[in-house]
Amino acid sequence: MPSLEERRGTILLAALSLLIYLYCAFVSGSWERLPDAALLSCGGVEARRVVLDREWWRLLGGVFLHGSLWHLVANVAALWWIGGILEPRIGTLKALGIFLAGAVAGFVVSVGVHPYGLSSGASGGIFGWIGALGVELTREVRGGRAPAAPLLRGAALLALWMVLSALLLPSVDLSAHLGGLLFGAALGALWSRGFFPYALLLLLSGTALGIWLLLVYWPGRYGPGALGF
């Protein structure tokens, strides 16, 4: 069982998510589920505003924003569980870096896939952690420091989670999950080889390139202007 000291980054992310939800719920007057207008005003990732109005800050602002109480509880529980495994292994700063990078990358993918979507939540960052954790556990298995069974069980649970989410919860943004997962795994692999600072630089450059490509080549997909909430 990791100590609270080893979970500092996880605790920070959970606390920010809780505080932002409480603030937005108080302002909107809706505690169980935030209306779309409240999500948008609090920093939700609305694709047309990101692309057409250049509100790129939403790619980060939406990370700690959740659309409902259930959404918040589910993500905080996942943060606590996965962060308790990953953060003690790689350290707080690297864990936070992977989380934020995975979350932003997931939103960039989501904006490209869903031109009229409104997204929020920490799921992309959580899946970034899952990708990095998969890389780290694979290294431990190959090095003889851990059994393979937990890694296989985790992979099976991840696959089941994604399939059930697609079938039962149509509002779940699987594109953001996949984007976070792939970027988290890539960062974890590069970090394990001593290239972590360069990996972050590469990811930031790739994110900027992705936004530029959206602006230049796909503006017609997003209509004549952002929604006027």
N, C-alpha and C positions, 0 to 999 in steps of 0.2 A: 504493500500500500504506500504510494508516494505521499510525502509530507506536503503541507500547505505551501512551504517554501519552494518545493519543486513544482508547484502548480501556479506560480505567480501569474504567468501569462494567461493561463486558462481562466483563472479567477478574474483577471482584468477584462477579458473578452466577455465573460458571462455578465459581469457587473455593468459594463457599458450597454450591453443588449437590454438588460433589465431596466436601467435608468432611462434609456431612450424610449422604450415601450411605455413606461409609466408617464413620461412627459407627453408623448403623442396621444396616449389614451386620455390624459387629463385635458389636453387642449381640445380634442375632438369630442369629448364627452361619451365616448364609446370604449368600454373596457374589455369586452370579450373579443371584438373584431374591429379593426380600424377600417373605416370607409376609404375608398380609393382616393378621394380628395385629400384626406388626412395623410395617407401614405405618400402622395405626391408632394405635399407641402413639407413633409418631414424628411424628404430626400430619397424617395423611392426611385428605382431605375426605370423610368419611362423612356422607351427606345427613341421615340421621336424627339424628345427634349435633349437627349444625349447627342444625337446625330445632328439635328437641324438647329437647335439652339445652343450647341456647344457647351452644354452643362455637364462637363466630364466629371466634375466633383461628385456626381451622383454614383459613379462607379465605386467610390469609396464610402460615401454617405449611406448608401443602401445596405451596407454589410451588417450594420448593427440594428437595422430596422426590421421589425417582424409584423406581419399582417394580422395576426390573431394571437390570443393567449396560448392556444394549443401549439401554434407555430413556434412561439417563443420557448415554451416548456420543452418541446421535442428537440429543438436545436441546442438549448442549454444543457440538456441531459446528454446529447451526443458530444458536445464540447467537453463536458466533464469526464466522460468515459474515455474518449479517444485521446484528449489532452493528457489525462493521467497516465497513459501508456507512452505517448510520444515525447512530451516535454521533458521528463526526466532523462530520456535517452539522448536528446540532441541539444537541450538547453533552451532557456526562455527566449532569447533574442532570435535564434534561428526558427523556433516554433512560431513566434509572432510573424516573422518575415514570410514563412511559407503560408501561413494562414491568410495574411492580407494579399499576398500575391495570387494565391489560388482563388480567393474571393473576387478580386478584380478581374482576373482572367476569365472566371466563370461568367461574370456579368458581360464582358466583351463578347463572348460567344453567344450569350442569350440575346443581346441587342442585335447581333447579326442574324440570328435564327428567327426571332420574334419581333418584327418591325413595329407591331402595335401593342407590345406587351408592357406590363407594369410588374417589375420584379423587386423583391426585397429578401433580406435574410442572410444568415451566416452559412448557408448550406454549401456554397462554393468553396469557402475557406475550410469547412469541415471535410469536404471531399479532398481538398488539397492535403489536409493532414492524413487522410486515409491513404492517398497515393504515396506520400512520403513515408508513412509507417510501413506500408507494404514493402517499399525498397529497403528500409532499415531491418525489418524482420527477415527478409530474404538474405541479407548479408549475414545476419546472426545465424540463420540456419546453415548457410554454406560454410560459415566459420566454425560450426560445431558448438556454438554458444547457446542454441535454443532448439527445441524440437520442432519438426515441420508441422505437426498436427494443428497447433493454434493458428498458424498462417493459413492453412487450408480451410479451417473452419471460418476464419475471418473472411477469406475470399468468397466462400459459399454464402455467408450471411450478406455480404455486400451485393452479390449478384441477386440474391433473393429480394433484398431491400429495393433495388432499382427496378426489378420486374414488377413487384407489387405496387410500387409507387406509380409506375406507368399505367397499370391496370386499374387501380382503385382510386387514385388521386390525380385526376386530370389537371389540377391546378399546379402540380409540382413541376418545376422547371428542370427537366432532365438535362437540357443543354448546359445549364450552369453547373450542374453536378459533374457532368462529363468534362467540361472545361477545367473546373477546379481539380478534378482527379488527375487528369493528364499533366497539368502544369505542376501539381504537387509532386507527382512521381518524377517528373523531369528534374525539378529542383532538388528532390531528395537524392536522386542519382548523381547529380553534379556535386552536391554538397559532400556526399560520401567519398568523392575523389578529390576533395580539397578545392573545389571551384565555386564555393557558395557565393562569394561576393560578385563574381563574374556572372553567375547564374541569375542573380537578382537584376543586374544591369541588363542582361540579355532579355529577361522577362519584361522589364519596363520598356525597353526598346521595342519588343514585339507587340506589347499592348498599344504603344503609341502608333506603331505601323498599322495595327488592326483598326484603330479608330480612323486613321487617315484613309485607309482603303474604303471604310464604310462611307466616309464623307465624299470621297471622290467618285467611287464607282456605283454606289447604291443609293443615292439620295432619293431617287424616284420611288423606292420601296416604302418610304416613310411619309408620303403624302406632301401636301403643300406647306404644312406648318405644324407645330406642336399643338397638342390638345390644350384648350384654354380653360383649365380648372381654376 
